[in-house]
Amino acid sequence: MHIEIVIQNGGAIQIPVTEDNIKLTWERKGTPGKLTFTVLKSDGLDFQEGNPVKLLVDGKPLFSGFVFQKKRDKNRKIDVVAYDQLRYLKNKDTVIDEGVKASALLKRLAKTFRLETGEIADTGYVLETIVEENQTLFDIIQKTLDETMMHTKQLFVLYDAVGKLTLQNINTMKLDFLIDAQSAENFRYETSIDSQTYNKINLAYPNKKTGTLERFVAQDGENINRWGVLQYFEQIQTTTGAPQKADTLLQLYDNKTRKLSVQKAFGDVRVRAGTTIAVSLHLGDMVVNQYMMVEKVTHIFSAEQHTMDLDLIGGTFIG
């Protein structure tokens, strides 16, 4: 496996000498793709923050982004952090709109902020209203995708595909790749009701005409007796579909959460956050033998070796 870092500074194309442990991390939502590497300073090497950078694996681009951070030391080594286009979704803005699809809003925001787009899947569902004030573009887009999922049961993943913002339905992102005891060095398995577990959903609509809060509640009495009240509260902008939304949220979050992370699995450049892969592992209180979605992956390239650290969700594994 041949790994190259290519940096462009103006018209100059540079391929610096890099140390081992080049890392590429992708997360499913709210975080840009991140490439970290260390270069050895040579007399001809010259690059700046904002310069385009690419990671090539066997001559094919795997990552395209921009230099955002440099750290130097006395040994003439430079630690570099680069992010893909999703980094610019940390910008804040206010969006007030109605009758728009999540996919259409994404295209509009990308154009406004001068971001390149690739394949944007049609999300189908038309959102009645969008009211987001002084929020990051990440949060605005993710909320529209979450609202779409509530009504359609379809989950979409936003990522940067080598310099082009891409939106895909996870149903199109299944890989023929297996994680088992032989293909992974180690794993960690955690169960909890401390985060993202709710047995009572409380949606409140401020009715300006009556001056009251209209509440839409869905709850699981059995799990309330078992765990106490774990409430999810949200102030909603419309009552349309509110009872169904409360029921859907309860179905999603009225479970003990399970987190599975895998260390040093055999590397595969096709694996990114949002892809689904086959997992067959004995975890102690349960056996996993199913497809699971990659919530986070870090690709590690070192001394001609490619491994991956993975966070996985799926089934009763809720993200």
Secondary structure as the mmCIF struct_conf table of DSSP 4:
data_model
#
loop_
_struct_conf.conf_type_id
_struct_conf.id
_struct_conf.beg_label_comp_id
_struct_conf.beg_label_asym_id
_struct_conf.beg_label_seq_id
_struct_conf.end_label_comp_id
_struct_conf.end_label_asym_id
_struct_conf.end_label_seq_id
STRN STRN1 ILE A 3 ASN A 9
TURN_TY1_P TURN_TY1_P1 GLY A 10 GLY A 11
STRN STRN2 ALA A 12 GLN A 14
STRN STRN3 THR A 18 THR A 18
BEND BEND1 ASP A 20 ASP A 20
STRN STRN4 ILE A 22 GLU A 27
BEND BEND2 ARG A 28 THR A 31
STRN STRN5 LYS A 34 LEU A 40
TURN_TY1_P TURN_TY1_P2 ASP A 43 GLY A 44
TURN_TY1_P TURN_TY1_P3 GLU A 49 GLY A 50
STRN STRN6 PRO A 52 VAL A 57
TURN_TY1_P TURN_TY1_P4 ASP A 58 GLY A 59
STRN STRN7 LYS A 60 ARG A 72
TURN_TY1_P TURN_TY1_P5 LYS A 74 ASN A 75
BEND BEND3 ARG A 76 ARG A 76
STRN STRN8 LYS A 77 TYR A 83
HELX_RH_3T_P HELX_RH_3T_P1 GLN A 85 LYS A 90
STRN STRN9 LYS A 92 LYS A 101
HELX_RH_AL_P HELX_RH_AL_P1 ALA A 102 THR A 112
TURN_TY1_P TURN_TY1_P6 PHE A 113 ARG A 114
STRN STRN10 THR A 117 ILE A 120
HELX_LH_PP_P HELX_LH_PP_P1 TYR A 125 TYR A 125
STRN STRN11 VAL A 126 THR A 136
HELX_RH_AL_P HELX_RH_AL_P2 LEU A 137 THR A 152
STRN STRN12 PHE A 156 ASP A 160
BEND BEND4 ALA A 161 LYS A 164
STRN STRN13 LEU A 165 ASN A 169
HELX_RH_3T_P HELX_RH_3T_P2 ILE A 170 THR A 172
STRN STRN14 LYS A 174 ASP A 180
TURN_TY1_P TURN_TY1_P7 ALA A 181 SER A 183
STRN STRN15 ALA A 184 SER A 192
BEND BEND5 ILE A 193 GLN A 196
BEND BEND6 ASN A 199 ASN A 199
STRN STRN16 LYS A 200 ASN A 207
TURN_TY1_P TURN_TY1_P8 LYS A 208 GLY A 211
STRN STRN17 THR A 212 GLN A 219
HELX_RH_AL_P HELX_RH_AL_P3 GLY A 221 TRP A 227
STRN STRN18 GLN A 231 GLN A 235
BEND BEND7 GLN A 237 GLN A 237
TURN_TY1_P TURN_TY1_P9 THR A 240 GLY A 241
HELX_RH_AL_P HELX_RH_AL_P4 ALA A 242 TYR A 253
BEND BEND8 ASP A 254 ASN A 255
STRN STRN19 THR A 257 PHE A 266
HELX_LH_PP_P HELX_LH_PP_P2 GLY A 267 GLY A 267
TURN_TY1_P TURN_TY1_P10 VAL A 269 ARG A 270
TURN_TY1_P TURN_TY1_P11 ALA A 273 GLY A 274
STRN STRN20 THR A 276 HIS A 282
BEND BEND9 GLY A 284 ASP A 285
STRN STRN21 VAL A 287 SER A 302
TURN_TY1_P TURN_TY1_P12 ALA A 303 GLU A 304
STRN STRN22 GLN A 305 ILE A 313
STRN STRN23 GLY A 314 GLY A 314
TURN_TY1_P TURN_TY1_P13 GLY A 315 THR A 316
STRN STRN24 PHE A 317 PHE A 317
#
